[in-house]
Amino acid sequence: MITKDFAQHFASEWIDAWNAHDLERILSHYTDDFTMSSPRIADIAGEPSGILRGKDAIRAYWKRAFEIAPNLHFDLIETFVGADSVVLHYHGVRGPAAEVFFFNGDGNVVRASANYQ
């Protein structure tokens, strides 16, 4: 079960890692075989399904995102806690976003889904 303290710590660390543009620090929160879904994947990675699997594929996608948006910065708005998930509501380069993170028993993300207005 996810606790509020865990969720707040994750949110703080995740936002800080993104704002530092530290790709390896960002990826340290995820399992090697995690799945990421986002409508931005179709545009940036050229994957029409909007879904990527595994750190290597997602590392390349996020690296490209940093190249496209060198001023990328996230401002956390709210953190929501679920039984096995956390939702971060934040403001990004293109406006508001909500991202859902599902965790394994070790506290690592196994699946994430980014959602935009």
C-alpha positions as a Markdown table, in Angstrom:
| # | Residue | x | y | z |
|---|---|---|---|---|
| 1 | Met | 0.0 | 0.0 | 0.0 |
| 2 | Ile | 1.3 | 3.4 | -1.0 |
| 3 | Thr | 1.6 | 5.9 | 1.9 |
| 4 | Lys | 1.2 | 9.7 | 1.7 |
| 5 | Asp | 4.8 | 10.1 | 2.8 |
| 6 | Phe | 6.1 | 7.7 | 0.1 |
| 7 | Ala | 4.0 | 9.6 | -2.6 |
| 8 | Gln | 5.3 | 13.0 | -1.5 |
| 9 | His | 8.9 | 11.8 | -1.4 |
| 10 | Phe | 8.5 | 10.3 | -4.8 |
| 11 | Ala | 6.9 | 13.4 | -6.2 |
| 12 | Ser | 9.6 | 15.7 | -4.9 |
| 13 | Glu | 12.4 | 13.5 | -6.1 |
| 14 | Trp | 10.8 | 12.9 | -9.5 |
| 15 | Ile | 10.1 | 16.6 | -10.1 |
| 16 | Asp | 13.6 | 17.6 | -9.0 |
| 17 | Ala | 15.2 | 15.0 | -11.3 |
| 18 | Trp | 13.2 | 16.2 | -14.3 |
| 19 | Asn | 14.0 | 19.8 | -13.6 |
| 20 | Ala | 17.7 | 18.9 | -13.3 |
| 21 | His | 17.5 | 17.2 | -16.7 |
| 22 | Asp | 19.2 | 14.2 | -15.1 |
| 23 | Leu | 18.0 | 11.3 | -17.2 |
| 24 | Glu | 19.7 | 8.6 | -15.2 |
| 25 | Arg | 18.3 | 10.0 | -11.9 |
| 26 | Ile | 14.8 | 10.0 | -13.6 |
| 27 | Leu | 15.2 | 6.4 | -14.8 |
| 28 | Ser | 16.3 | 5.3 | -11.3 |
| 29 | His | 12.7 | 5.4 | -10.2 |
| 30 | Tyr | 11.6 | 2.7 | -12.8 |
| 31 | Thr | 12.1 | -1.0 | -13.3 |
| 32 | Asp | 14.2 | -2.1 | -16.4 |
| 33 | Asp | 11.1 | -3.4 | -18.2 |
| 34 | Phe | 8.6 | -0.6 | -17.3 |
| 35 | Thr | 5.9 | 0.6 | -19.7 |
| 36 | Met | 5.3 | 4.2 | -20.5 |
| 37 | Ser | 2.3 | 5.5 | -22.4 |
| 38 | Ser | 1.9 | 9.1 | -23.6 |
| 39 | Pro | 0.4 | 10.8 | -26.6 |
| 40 | Arg | 3.7 | 12.6 | -26.9 |
| 41 | Ile | 5.4 | 9.3 | -27.7 |
| 42 | Ala | 3.7 | 9.2 | -31.1 |
| 43 | Asp | 5.1 | 12.6 | -32.0 |
| 44 | Ile | 8.6 | 12.4 | -30.5 |
| 45 | Ala | 9.4 | 8.7 | -30.8 |
| 46 | Gly | 7.4 | 8.0 | -33.8 |
| 47 | Glu | 5.6 | 5.1 | -32.1 |
| 48 | Pro | 1.9 | 5.3 | -33.3 |
| 49 | Ser | 0.6 | 3.3 | -30.3 |
| 50 | Gly | 1.9 | 5.9 | -27.9 |
| 51 | Ile | 3.4 | 3.1 | -25.8 |
| 52 | Leu | 7.1 | 2.3 | -25.2 |
| 53 | Arg | 8.5 | -0.6 | -23.1 |
| 54 | Gly | 11.9 | -0.8 | -21.4 |
| 55 | Lys | 14.4 | 1.7 | -20.2 |
| 56 | Asp | 16.4 | 1.7 | -23.4 |
| 57 | Ala | 13.5 | 2.8 | -25.6 |
| 58 | Ile | 12.2 | 5.3 | -23.0 |
| 59 | Arg | 15.7 | 6.7 | -22.3 |
| 60 | Ala | 16.0 | 7.5 | -26.1 |
| 61 | Tyr | 12.5 | 9.1 | -26.1 |
| 62 | Trp | 13.2 | 11.2 | -23.0 |
| 63 | Lys | 16.6 | 12.2 | -24.3 |
| 64 | Arg | 15.0 | 13.5 | -27.5 |
| 65 | Ala | 12.4 | 15.3 | -25.4 |
| 66 | Phe | 15.2 | 17.2 | -23.6 |
| 67 | Glu | 16.7 | 18.1 | -27.0 |
| 68 | Ile | 13.3 | 19.4 | -28.3 |
| 69 | Ala | 12.5 | 21.3 | -25.1 |
| 70 | Pro | 15.8 | 22.4 | -23.5 |
| 71 | Asn | 13.9 | 24.6 | -21.1 |
| 72 | Leu | 11.7 | 21.7 | -19.9 |
| 73 | His | 10.5 | 22.4 | -16.3 |
| 74 | Phe | 7.8 | 21.0 | -14.2 |
| 75 | Asp | 5.9 | 22.6 | -11.3 |
| 76 | Leu | 4.1 | 20.2 | -9.0 |
| 77 | Ile | 0.5 | 21.2 | -8.4 |
| 78 | Glu | -0.8 | 18.2 | -6.4 |
| 79 | Thr | 0.0 | 14.6 | -5.5 |
| 80 | Phe | -2.7 | 11.9 | -5.3 |
| 81 | Val | -2.3 | 8.6 | -3.5 |
| 82 | Gly | -3.8 | 5.2 | -4.6 |
| 83 | Ala | -3.3 | 1.7 | -3.2 |
| 84 | Asp | -0.5 | 0.9 | -5.7 |
| 85 | Ser | -0.3 | 4.1 | -7.6 |
| 86 | Val | 0.5 | 7.8 | -7.4 |
| 87 | Val | -0.8 | 10.6 | -9.6 |
| 88 | Leu | 1.2 | 13.7 | -10.1 |
| 89 | His | -0.7 | 16.8 | -11.3 |
| 90 | Tyr | 1.9 | 19.2 | -12.6 |
| 91 | His | 2.4 | 22.1 | -15.0 |
| 92 | Gly | 4.8 | 21.4 | -17.8 |
| 93 | Val | 6.2 | 23.2 | -20.9 |
| 94 | Arg | 2.9 | 22.7 | -22.7 |
| 95 | Gly | 0.5 | 23.3 | -19.8 |
| 96 | Pro | -1.2 | 21.1 | -17.2 |
| 97 | Ala | -0.5 | 17.3 | -17.1 |
| 98 | Ala | -1.4 | 14.4 | -14.9 |
| 99 | Glu | 0.8 | 11.3 | -14.7 |
| 100 | Val | -0.2 | 8.0 | -13.2 |
| 101 | Phe | 2.6 | 5.8 | -11.7 |
| 102 | Phe | 2.0 | 2.1 | -10.8 |
| 103 | Phe | 4.6 | 0.7 | -8.3 |
| 104 | Asn | 5.9 | -2.8 | -7.5 |
| 105 | Gly | 6.5 | -4.0 | -4.0 |
| 106 | Asp | 10.0 | -2.6 | -4.0 |
| 107 | Gly | 8.7 | 0.9 | -4.7 |
| 108 | Asn | 9.8 | 1.1 | -8.3 |
| 109 | Val | 7.5 | 2.2 | -11.2 |
| 110 | Val | 6.4 | -0.6 | -13.4 |
| 111 | Arg | 4.0 | 1.4 | -15.5 |
| 112 | Ala | 3.4 | 5.1 | -16.1 |
| 113 | Ser | 0.8 | 7.0 | -18.2 |
| 114 | Ala | 1.1 | 10.7 | -19.0 |
| 115 | Asn | -2.1 | 12.6 | -19.7 |
| 116 | Tyr | -2.6 | 16.1 | -21.1 |
| 117 | Gln | -5.4 | 18.6 | -21.7 |
